[in-house]
Amino acid sequence: MGTTTPPLVIEHLSFRYRTRSEPALHDFSLTLGQGELLLVAGTSGCGKTTLIRCVNGLIPNSYKGELSGRIFLYGEEATGMPLSRRSQIVGTVLQDPERQIMGAHVVTEVAFGLENLGLPRGEIIRRVDETLAYLGIAHLRDRETFYLSGGEKQKVALAGVLAMHPSILLLDEPLASLDPASAQEALALFRRLADEGVSILLVEHRVEDVLAIRPDRVLFMQEGDVVYLGPPEGLADVVDYRQVKMPAEVVIRRAAADPPPSFPTTTAGDGEPLVVFEDVSFSYDDGPPVIQDVNLTIRRGDVVALLGPNGAGKTTLVKHAIGLLKPRQGRVLVEGRDTREMSVAQIAHTLGYVFQSPSHMLFAPTVREELAFGPRNLGYEEPVIAAGVEQAVRTVNLGG
């Protein structure tokens, strides 16, 4: 593949999902240069993920709809190119690593793509170990993927892609599962990969963080159209700082003209204890403690931020609150009752939980049926369910 030919050229690309009336992409054109790091930003539903699916071939092979326009990979038209060949040129890291990881252990997961290329065993082992070391996760080599944190899974998914040595890297919200320190490490890695010649299309909401590594250009999308394509310096003039996380100096300058926000008048700590952790410790199987001697009281009306690096035990702690896990020692109380004496369904009347990965939660064919599923299983009457669904739709603006 010669470096004089652009790695990726998109000409007048349009796509409409067969379940939608409006196109997700409309007359989209783009050229991605060799070693270019392109930040793709925009509000949810603007077409960023659809763009990635068109480039890697998931559209139209897995997602059906009306597709027009052309895509070229190093001068070769991608239409009709087998996915097996395209995957050796284009590597993709999905927003949800759970949808990408299949191996039971980290080493087998990273080796999976290489095995499908038919590489010799020695070459596979060499690439696996080199990639894990390159990403600083060699210590995870023999760990079971089931017990990894969300951030660790994201790093392993990236390792599986990088081991294939792709020329074009598509990253769909790669920072979503990462703590701040890991996110900075990942961004520095992306910048280094681009400097080494890999062409990167980076879809990310955390625009402020990506701008810090000096992307070569920024593409801002809205409702399937290109709003801005150019140097990073010009982005602040075209975006709404309330919808995109911009650098602090931009937010301060733009917010100065807005009225000040209103804040709640309630005082934290006034409510009755809702969830209480008493000397809680837990470890998976015979592994080291994930949480140890945790004491915490959350009162009704509290807003508590649970912070820590990937693998610190945040999700494990929350799973104890909702009864998915039981402590090895200590106890967890929900409204004064020990969770060991409560079913998950009983706790669900008091505590709601949103998973890190929404794909673990959504299974009904329509949004309305999905929203009604939980209260229906809790035994609510149909009029109450219908009213709750309508309120939820209005609250999170799902009416469209």
VMD Tcl script that draws the C-alpha trace (Angstrom):
set ca {
  {0.00 0.00 0.00}
  {1.61 3.23 -1.08}
  {1.55 6.25 1.17}
  {0.79 8.59 -1.75}
  {-2.73 7.19 -2.04}
  {-5.06 8.38 0.75}
  {-5.93 5.50 3.09}
  {-9.61 6.43 3.14}
  {-11.74 8.38 0.67}
  {-15.51 8.73 1.09}
  {-17.55 10.20 -1.77}
  {-21.16 11.39 -1.41}
  {-22.09 8.73 1.13}
  {-25.71 8.53 2.26}
  {-27.38 5.88 4.39}
  {-30.84 5.38 5.86}
  {-31.59 2.53 8.26}
  {-34.60 0.60 7.05}
  {-36.38 1.26 10.35}
  {-35.92 5.05 10.07}
  {-37.61 7.63 7.88}
  {-34.67 10.06 7.84}
  {-31.11 9.32 6.66}
  {-28.41 8.80 9.29}
  {-25.81 10.14 6.83}
  {-26.50 12.59 4.03}
  {-24.18 13.24 1.07}
  {-21.09 12.78 3.25}
  {-17.59 13.16 1.76}
  {-14.21 12.89 3.48}
  {-10.55 12.13 2.78}
  {-8.39 10.76 5.62}
  {-4.66 11.17 5.13}
  {-1.82 8.83 6.01}
  {-1.06 9.15 9.73}
  {-3.86 11.67 10.23}
  {-5.73 11.79 13.54}
  {-9.25 13.04 12.85}
  {-11.58 13.80 15.76}
  {-15.25 13.19 14.92}
  {-17.64 14.91 17.34}
  {-21.33 15.67 17.56}
  {-24.40 15.04 19.67}
  {-25.86 11.55 20.11}
  {-27.58 10.31 16.95}
  {-25.74 12.64 14.57}
  {-24.30 9.79 12.48}
  {-20.86 9.21 14.00}
  {-21.30 5.49 14.65}
  {-23.05 5.05 11.30}
  {-19.99 6.52 9.62}
  {-17.76 3.96 11.32}
  {-20.09 1.11 10.31}
  {-19.94 2.21 6.69}
  {-16.14 2.30 6.69}
  {-15.61 -1.07 8.36}
  {-18.29 -2.81 6.29}
  {-20.88 -3.52 8.98}
  {-23.07 -1.41 6.73}
  {-24.46 -2.98 4.57}
  {-23.30 -6.46 5.64}
  {-24.89 -6.44 9.11}
  {-27.03 -3.28 9.19}
  {-29.49 -3.05 6.31}
  {-30.91 0.04 4.67}
  {-30.57 2.35 1.69}
  {-26.90 3.02 0.90}
  {-25.39 5.20 -1.82}
  {-21.99 6.72 -2.50}
  {-18.53 5.17 -2.60}
  {-15.74 4.33 -0.16}
  {-12.13 3.73 -1.21}
  {-9.45 2.05 0.90}
  {-6.01 2.88 -0.48}
  {-7.57 3.52 -3.87}
  {-9.55 0.27 -3.98}
  {-13.32 0.57 -3.91}
  {-14.60 -1.11 -0.76}
  {-17.90 -2.21 -2.30}
  {-17.76 -5.96 -2.61}
  {-14.49 -6.21 -0.69}
  {-14.72 -9.26 1.62}
  {-14.88 -8.40 5.31}
  {-11.93 -10.71 5.89}
  {-9.76 -8.51 3.67}
  {-11.23 -5.23 4.90}
  {-10.56 -6.23 8.53}
  {-6.83 -6.49 7.77}
  {-6.85 -2.85 6.64}
  {-9.40 -1.37 9.02}
  {-9.45 -2.06 12.76}
  {-12.43 -1.07 14.90}
  {-12.76 -0.57 18.65}
  {-16.41 -0.42 19.66}
  {-17.86 1.82 22.34}
  {-19.03 -1.24 24.27}
  {-16.15 -3.71 24.75}
  {-18.63 -6.38 25.87}
  {-19.79 -6.65 22.26}
  {-16.24 -7.21 21.06}
  {-14.65 -9.56 23.60}
  {-15.26 -13.28 23.04}
  {-12.23 -15.00 24.58}
  {-12.39 -16.42 28.11}
  {-8.89 -15.16 28.88}
  {-7.06 -12.01 27.82}
  {-4.36 -13.92 25.92}
  {-6.91 -15.88 23.87}
  {-8.92 -12.73 23.16}
  {-5.93 -10.83 21.79}
  {-4.84 -13.89 19.79}
  {-8.27 -14.49 18.23}
  {-7.91 -12.26 15.17}
  {-4.36 -13.44 14.52}
  {-5.50 -17.07 14.61}
  {-8.13 -16.25 12.00}
  {-5.36 -14.87 9.78}
  {-3.66 -18.27 9.97}
  {-0.40 -16.89 11.38}
  {2.18 -19.31 12.85}
  {1.86 -19.93 16.58}
  {5.18 -18.28 17.37}
  {4.21 -15.12 15.49}
  {0.85 -15.01 17.29}
  {2.48 -15.28 20.72}
  {5.04 -12.62 19.81}
  {2.39 -10.17 18.62}
  {0.17 -10.79 21.64}
  {2.97 -10.18 24.12}
  {4.28 -7.15 22.22}
  {0.83 -5.56 22.04}
  {0.04 -6.15 25.71}
  {3.39 -4.65 26.69}
  {2.84 -1.72 24.28}
  {-0.45 -0.93 26.03}
  {0.95 -1.46 29.51}
  {-1.41 -4.33 30.34}
  {0.97 -7.30 30.26}
  {-0.10 -8.06 33.84}
  {-3.59 -8.91 32.53}
  {-2.31 -11.56 30.10}
  {-3.69 -14.62 31.90}
  {-6.70 -12.99 33.57}
  {-10.25 -14.12 32.81}
  {-12.02 -11.46 30.78}
  {-15.24 -11.91 32.79}
  {-13.62 -10.43 35.89}
  {-12.04 -7.40 34.21}
  {-13.36 -3.92 34.90}
  {-15.01 -1.97 32.10}
  {-11.86 0.06 31.52}
  {-9.66 -3.03 31.49}
  {-11.98 -4.65 28.94}
  {-11.69 -1.57 26.73}
  {-7.90 -1.86 26.79}
  {-8.07 -5.58 25.96}
  {-10.43 -4.89 23.04}
  {-7.95 -2.31 21.74}
  {-5.12 -4.82 22.13}
  {-6.99 -7.37 20.02}
  {-7.31 -4.81 17.23}
  {-3.77 -3.43 17.39}
  {-2.29 -6.93 17.28}
  {-3.72 -7.18 13.75}
  {-1.54 -4.21 12.66}
  {-4.34 -2.26 10.91}
  {-3.48 0.71 8.69}
  {-6.71 2.53 9.56}
  {-8.06 2.61 13.10}
  {-11.70 3.43 13.85}
  {-12.35 4.29 17.49}
  {-15.97 4.64 18.61}
  {-16.08 6.45 21.99}
  {-12.94 4.64 23.24}
  {-12.78 6.74 26.42}
  {-16.29 5.87 27.59}
  {-15.20 3.16 30.04}
  {-11.89 4.71 31.10}
  {-11.06 6.65 34.24}
  {-9.33 10.03 33.71}
  {-5.79 8.68 34.08}
  {-6.42 5.76 31.72}
  {-8.12 8.10 29.25}
  {-5.04 10.31 29.12}
  {-2.85 7.25 28.57}
  {-5.13 6.07 25.75}
  {-5.11 9.47 24.06}
  {-1.33 9.65 24.22}
  {-1.26 6.20 22.63}
  {-3.57 7.29 19.80}
  {-1.37 10.30 19.11}
  {1.70 8.05 19.05}
  {0.02 5.59 16.68}
  {-0.87 8.41 14.29}
  {2.68 9.75 14.45}
  {3.84 6.24 13.52}
  {1.66 6.30 10.39}
  {-1.67 4.80 11.44}
  {-4.66 6.77 10.13}
  {-7.18 7.27 12.94}
  {-10.84 8.23 12.89}
  {-11.62 8.99 16.54}
  {-15.27 9.40 17.53}
  {-15.48 10.95 20.98}
  {-17.76 13.09 23.16}
  {-14.91 14.15 25.44}
  {-13.75 16.78 22.97}
  {-11.78 18.74 25.56}
  {-9.55 15.74 26.29}
  {-8.94 14.92 22.63}
  {-8.07 18.51 21.72}
  {-5.22 18.27 24.24}
  {-3.38 15.76 21.99}
  {-3.62 18.04 18.96}
  {-5.76 16.15 16.44}
  {-4.89 17.11 12.88}
  {-8.48 18.03 12.04}
  {-11.91 18.04 13.65}
  {-15.16 16.92 12.02}
  {-18.35 18.07 13.74}
  {-21.61 16.40 12.67}
  {-25.27 17.15 13.22}
  {-28.19 15.03 12.00}
  {-26.05 13.24 9.42}
  {-24.52 16.38 7.94}
  {-21.08 17.97 8.23}
  {-21.29 21.19 10.25}
  {-17.55 21.78 10.50}
  {-14.43 20.17 9.06}
  {-11.15 21.92 9.69}
  {-8.43 22.74 12.19}
  {-9.20 22.30 15.91}
  {-8.92 26.04 16.53}
  {-12.11 26.77 14.59}
  {-14.37 24.30 16.40}
  {-15.26 26.63 19.28}
  {-16.96 29.04 16.89}
  {-19.52 26.52 15.61}
  {-20.50 24.25 18.53}
  {-22.78 24.65 21.54}
  {-20.59 24.30 24.62}
  {-23.58 22.85 26.53}
  {-23.73 19.86 24.17}
  {-20.02 19.20 23.64}
  {-17.37 19.10 26.35}
  {-15.04 21.91 25.34}
  {-11.91 23.32 27.04}
  {-12.59 25.37 30.17}
  {-11.56 28.69 28.64}
  {-14.09 28.22 25.83}
  {-16.88 27.30 28.25}
  {-16.17 30.27 30.51}
  {-16.11 32.70 27.60}
  {-19.31 31.37 26.04}
  {-21.15 30.89 29.35}
  {-20.56 34.47 30.47}
  {-23.53 35.62 28.39}
  {-25.89 32.93 29.74}
  {-28.05 33.32 32.87}
  {-26.65 31.50 35.92}
  {-28.01 27.98 36.54}
  {-30.36 27.26 39.43}
  {-29.27 24.81 42.11}
  {-31.32 22.64 44.51}
  {-31.96 24.10 47.94}
  {-32.02 20.79 49.84}
  {-29.19 20.01 52.21}
  {-27.27 16.77 51.79}
  {-27.58 14.29 54.63}
  {-31.09 15.31 55.76}
  {-32.78 12.12 54.55}
  {-33.10 8.75 56.26}
  {-30.42 6.09 55.58}
  {-31.26 4.29 52.34}
  {-28.17 2.12 51.69}
  {-25.63 1.28 54.39}
  {-22.35 -0.62 53.93}
  {-20.91 -2.01 57.18}
  {-17.33 -3.37 57.04}
  {-17.99 -4.87 53.59}
  {-15.26 -6.92 51.91}
  {-15.49 -9.00 48.74}
  {-13.26 -10.96 46.36}
  {-14.08 -12.93 43.22}
  {-13.40 -16.65 43.75}
  {-9.99 -16.95 45.45}
  {-8.60 -13.69 44.06}
  {-7.41 -10.66 46.00}
  {-9.98 -8.40 47.70}
  {-11.76 -6.10 45.26}
  {-13.34 -4.06 48.04}
  {-12.20 -4.22 51.65}
  {-13.68 -2.90 54.91}
  {-16.01 -0.45 53.17}
  {-18.21 1.67 55.43}
  {-20.63 4.02 53.71}
  {-24.07 5.48 54.37}
  {-26.16 6.87 51.51}
  {-29.23 8.82 52.63}
  {-32.42 9.48 50.75}
  {-31.84 12.56 48.59}
  {-28.06 12.24 48.54}
  {-26.09 12.59 45.31}
  {-22.88 10.59 45.73}
  {-20.03 10.49 43.20}
  {-18.17 7.18 43.30}
  {-14.70 7.79 41.85}
  {-11.60 5.69 41.32}
  {-9.36 4.19 38.64}
  {-10.39 1.24 36.48}
  {-10.47 -1.91 38.59}
  {-10.84 -0.02 41.89}
  {-14.09 -1.81 42.75}
  {-16.72 0.82 41.87}
  {-19.01 -1.52 39.94}
  {-18.48 -4.29 42.49}
  {-19.62 -1.93 45.24}
  {-22.76 -0.93 43.34}
  {-23.62 -4.56 42.58}
  {-23.61 -5.20 46.32}
  {-26.16 -2.44 46.82}
  {-28.60 -3.94 44.31}
  {-28.08 -7.52 45.51}
  {-26.29 -8.96 42.49}
  {-23.35 -9.71 44.78}
  {-23.28 -10.62 48.47}
  {-20.38 -9.58 50.74}
  {-17.83 -12.16 51.89}
  {-17.80 -10.29 55.19}
  {-19.76 -7.40 56.61}
  {-23.27 -6.56 55.49}
  {-25.23 -4.26 53.19}
  {-28.53 -2.80 54.36}
  {-31.24 -1.42 52.07}
  {-33.89 0.48 54.02}
  {-32.66 -1.31 57.13}
  {-32.85 -4.86 55.70}
  {-29.84 -7.07 55.07}
  {-29.52 -7.76 51.33}
  {-28.72 -11.41 52.14}
  {-32.37 -11.72 53.17}
  {-33.73 -9.91 50.09}
  {-34.15 -10.94 46.48}
  {-32.95 -8.76 43.62}
  {-36.61 -8.17 42.71}
  {-37.36 -6.89 46.22}
  {-34.40 -4.51 46.13}
  {-35.51 -3.30 42.68}
  {-38.57 -1.68 44.29}
  {-36.15 0.69 46.03}
  {-32.99 0.87 43.92}
  {-32.70 1.31 40.15}
  {-29.48 0.51 38.32}
  {-28.17 1.61 34.92}
  {-25.40 -0.65 33.66}
  {-22.17 0.70 32.21}
  {-23.15 -1.08 29.00}
  {-26.76 -0.37 27.93}
  {-26.72 -3.44 25.68}
  {-27.00 -5.52 28.87}
  {-30.35 -3.93 29.63}
  {-32.22 -3.46 26.35}
  {-34.06 -6.43 24.86}
  {-37.66 -5.40 24.13}
  {-38.53 -4.69 20.47}
  {-39.68 -1.09 21.08}
  {-38.74 1.72 23.47}
  {-42.23 1.79 24.95}
  {-42.21 -1.94 25.68}
  {-38.72 -1.64 27.15}
  {-39.83 1.09 29.55}
  {-42.92 -0.86 30.59}
  {-41.08 -4.13 31.23}
  {-39.67 -3.29 34.67}
  {-42.78 -1.86 36.34}
  {-44.91 -4.62 34.81}
  {-42.67 -7.25 36.41}
  {-42.91 -5.41 39.72}
  {-46.70 -5.87 39.60}
  {-47.88 -2.33 38.89}
  {-51.33 -1.78 37.35}
  {-51.43 -0.99 33.63}
  {-52.66 2.63 34.05}
  {-49.78 3.30 36.45}
  {-47.34 1.70 34.00}
  {-48.66 3.78 31.08}
  {-48.37 7.00 33.08}
  {-44.84 6.09 34.17}
  {-43.79 5.34 30.61}
  {-45.10 8.68 29.36}
  {-43.33 10.54 32.15}
  {-40.05 8.73 31.40}
  {-40.33 9.54 27.69}
  {-40.82 13.23 28.47}
  {-38.08 13.33 31.11}
  {-35.31 12.05 28.84}
  {-36.72 13.52 25.61}
  {-37.45 10.28 23.76}
  {-40.61 11.59 22.15}
  {-39.05 11.82 18.68}
}
mol new
graphics top color blue
foreach p $ca { graphics top sphere $p radius 0.5 }
foreach p [lrange $ca 0 end-1] q [lrange $ca 1 end] { graphics top cylinder $p $q radius 0.2 }
display resetview
